[in-house]
Amino acid sequence: MNSDVVSIIVPIYNVSLYLERCILSIINQTYQSLDIILIDDGSTDNSGQICDNFATRDSRIKVWHRSNKGLSKTRNFGIERAFGKFLVFVDGDDYLAENHIENAIKQMYDNDILCTGYTKVDSNGNLLNVRKLKCDINSKHILHSVCCKLYKTEFIKTNQLSFYQINPGEDILFLFRCLAVTNKFAISDLTGYYYVTNPNSISHTIYNNIDQQIEIIFSQINHIITDYPLNFQKEKEQISFSLIKIALFFIRHLSFSCNSKADYKHKSRQILSTAFEIIQLHDLGKPNYFLAEKFSTNIVVLFCWLLFKIGLYTPLVPYIFRYRK
């Protein structure tokens, strides 16, 4: 057994169709020193029973059953109970390559966070695409998902980092808080985290009051940048890029929740305006082109910046994503 234990936190809610594959991928890791935390967040299918069955087979597994609290509180519950030197989040419908943890540990060195890429598959495991990052990229521009990362548990707990009770956007706020308090992070070319496009997952939900949620998220981001100006000033181009990308992410989700095309156009313009207001307030300037990003994402972000500079982003940006109802 290796001496450095890795705590793996798996929040679970009605993912019985995928859960066995997820848990098997964890217990069969080539890196065996694991603290496996399965949290059944009030599932109404047989996810809880699947967890209990695995716990009888593997002493590394600890299972908690709770009434439904939501993803953020469930992850916070897991953080409180993690005792490993390192910490990983895995969603209950995703899974890992068998050597993913071992390879991540080898690349962690003395960093607080290791950001990897991922492999995107459909619910049957068929390959959709691979997001491979560049190891030599040295910037705070990292993927906004808290999964496909390895954290030092001491770093998380010492800085009292936790998830804000909001959705969508809880991952974004958590990572902004992480990046505000450390410069010790690494970017890896690993792609052993398998992200499953489950049509019933939380990322495909139509959110209520999403525009109010977005307002809170941008307000929180603004406070974080204000509280840690030196940390974020060193990475101005990366943060500028992230803010525009976040705005576009929200606009895409917003298109499912608006009552009309006119409502969608109005709210999407407000979202991007807020992002640019924060960029201007903190003098973050022009976003960079990042090799760690998909070509299409770079093009859209830089196109939005160009529209902003010539004053045309307000009427044109809503057409980047079509209104879907």
N, C-alpha and C positions, 0 to 999 in steps of 0.2 A: 504493500500500500504506500502511496505517496504521502508525504507529511502535510502538504498544503491542501486543505480541504476546500472544495468549491461548492458553495450553496447555490442550488438551482431552484428558483421560485417559479411555480407554475400556477397562475390563476385559472380557475376552471369554471365555466358556466355553459351547460348544455352543449358539450362537444363530444358526446359519446361516440359518434361516428369516426372521430379522429384521435381520440384520447389514447387508445391502446398503442397506436403507432408512435405517438409523442412520448409516452412513458418508456416504451421499449427502446427508443432511440437514446434515452437518457441513461437507463440502467445498463445498456450495452456499450457505453463509452469506453474507449481504450484507457482513459483516465478514470480510475476507479474510486478515488478519494472524494466522494460526493456526499453532500447533505441535501437530500431531495425533499422539497417542501411543496406538497400538493394541497391547494386550498380550494375546496368545493364551495363556490360562492352562491349557495342556494339553488343548485341545479334541480330542474324538475324532470330530467331524464335519468338514465342510470349511470351518469358520470361519477357520482359519489360512490356507487358500488364498485365500479371499475377501480377507483383509487384504493378502496379498502382491500380489494382482492390482491392488488400489487403489493400493498403494505405487508401482507402476510407472507409474501415471497421474498422480500428484500428489506433487510433491517435498516438500510439507509433512508428509506422512505418514511416520512411523517405526514399524516393526513389530518387536515382540519375541515370540519363541516360547519358552515356559518349560514345565517340568513343572508339574503342577497344585499350586499353593500356597494357593489360597483367595482370596476377595475382598479381605480386609484386606491381605495381603502384596502382592497384585497392585496395589492402589491405592498402597501405600507405594512400590513399585517405580516407579510412574509419577511420583509426587511427586519422587523423587530425580532423575529425568531431565527434569523440566519446566524450561524456561528462560524462559517468557513472564512478563510482568508480572502477568498474571492467570491464574487456574486454574479449570477447570470439570471436574466429573465427569459423565460420561454413561454409563449402563448400555448394554450392547451390544444389548439388545432394545428400547430406547427411541429417541426421535428428537427433533429440534428444529425449531421453526418457522424459516423461512429468515432472519428478522431478529432472532432471539432474542438472539444474542450482541451485535449492534449496539445493540439497545435496552437490554440490561443494562449495557453499558459506559457509556451515557449517564446511567444512574441511579446509578452506582457512587460518583461524586464522590471524597471522600477517605476512604471507609469501608474496613474490612478485609473485610467480608462483605456481600453483597447477597442477601437471601432473596426468591425469587419464588414464585409459585404454580405450578400445573401444570394440564395437561389430561389427563384419564384416558380412555384409549381401549381397545377390545378388540384382539385380535391382528390384526384386519382393518382397524384404524384407525377403527372406528365410535365415535362420541362416547358416553362413559358419564357423565362429569360434568366440570365445570370448577371448580377451586379457586382463586379469585381473592382475594388478600389486599388489605388496605387500606393505601395508601401512608402514611397519616397515623398508623398504629399505631407507637408508639415504645416497644417493649418487647423484652425478651430472649426472649419467647415466640415462637419460630420453629418452622417445620416440622422434624421430626426426620430427614428425609432429607438426605444430603449432596449429592444431585443437586438440581436446580432452585435452585442457588446459584452465585454468582460470588465468588471469593476473591482477595485479593492474595497472590501467591506468596511474596513476601518475608515477609508475616505468618505464613504456614504454616511456612516454613523457619526463620525466626529463632526462633520459639517451639518448634521441633522437634515440631510437631504431626504425629501419625501415627495409624494405625488399630490398635487393640488386636485381637489375634488371637482373636476370639470371634464367634459367630454363633448366633442373631440378636442385634442390639444394637450392632454395631460403629459404625453411624452415630450412635447416641445418645451413646456415649462420646466420639467424635471431636468432636461439636458442643458437648458440655458443656465439653470442654477448650478449644475455641475461645472460647466465651462467658466462660470463666473469665479469659481474658487480654486481652479487648478490650471496650470500650464503643462501638467505632466500627463500627456495623452499620446497615444500612438495610433496609426492607421495601418490596417493589415489588408493583405490581398486574399484572406481566407473567404470562402463562400459556403461554408458548411452549415449555415443556418438556413433551413428550408421554410420559406414563407409560403403558406398555403392560401390560395384565394378562395376562401370559404364564403359563399354568397350569404350565409347567415351570420357572419362574424360581425364584430362591433364596427369594423371599418366600412361596412356596407349599410349601416343604419341610417335612417332618415332622422335627423336630430330635431328636437323641439327647441324653440328659442335659440337657434344657433347664432343669430346675429348678436344677441346679448352675451352669449358665451364668448364669441370672438372679441367683443369689446373688452371683456375681462382679461382675456389672454394677452391682447396687445398692451393693456394697462400694466399687467404683471411684467411683461417683457421690458417695457419702458422703465419700470421701477428697478428691475435687475440691472439694466445697463447704467442707470443713474447711480445706483449704489456701488457699482464696480467699474467706474469709468476707465481706469488705467488698464484693466484687463481687456476690456473690449476695444479700447482705442488702438491697441496693438494689432488687432485683427479686424480693422474697420471694413475692409472689402468683403471679408467672409461674412460678417454680421449683416451687412447691407444685402448681400446675396440671400442669406437665410430669411431675412424679413420679407423680401419680395416673394421668395419661394413659399413661405408660410401663407402669405396673402393669397397666392394662387391655389394653394391646397384648400384653403377655406372657401374660396370662390367655387371650386369644383364641388365641394360638399353642399354649398349653399344652393346650387342649382336644382337639387332634389327637393328642397324644402320651401321654396318660395311659392306664393300663390299665383303669380303671373310672371310673364316675361319682363314686364315693366318693373315689377318688384325686384326681380333678380338683377336687372341692370342697375337699379338704384343702389341696392345693398352691396353689389360687387364693387361698384365705384367707391363706395364708402370704405370698404375693407382695404382696397389698395391705397386710397388716400391716407388712411391711418398709418399704413406701413411707411409711406413716403414722409409723412410728418415726423415719425420717429427717426428716420434716416437723416432728415434735415436738422432736427432738434439736436442730435448728437454728432452732427457733422461727419457722418459715416462715409459719404461720398459714393463713388461708382463701384458697383460690384465687380469682382474679378470673374474671369473665365476659369472654371475649375476642372482639372482633369479627373477629379474624383466624382464628378457629376456626369449624368447622361448628357449626350450631345443635345438632345431635344430640350432638356431642362435648361441648359445653359442658354440656348437660343431664345427660349421664351422669356427667361428672366432678363437677359440683356435687351431684348426687344421692348419689354415693359419699361426698362430704364430709359431707353432711347425715346419712347413715347412720352415719358415723364419730362425729359429734358426739353422736348419741343412742344410740350403742353397739350398732347393729344391723347394721353392715356385714359382720361375720363370718358370720352365717348367710344373709344375703340376696345379697351380691355375686356368688357363683358362678352365680346365676340370670340375671345380666345377659347372659351369653353361654351359649348352650346347649352341652352336651357333645356333641362330634362325634367319632366313632371310625370 
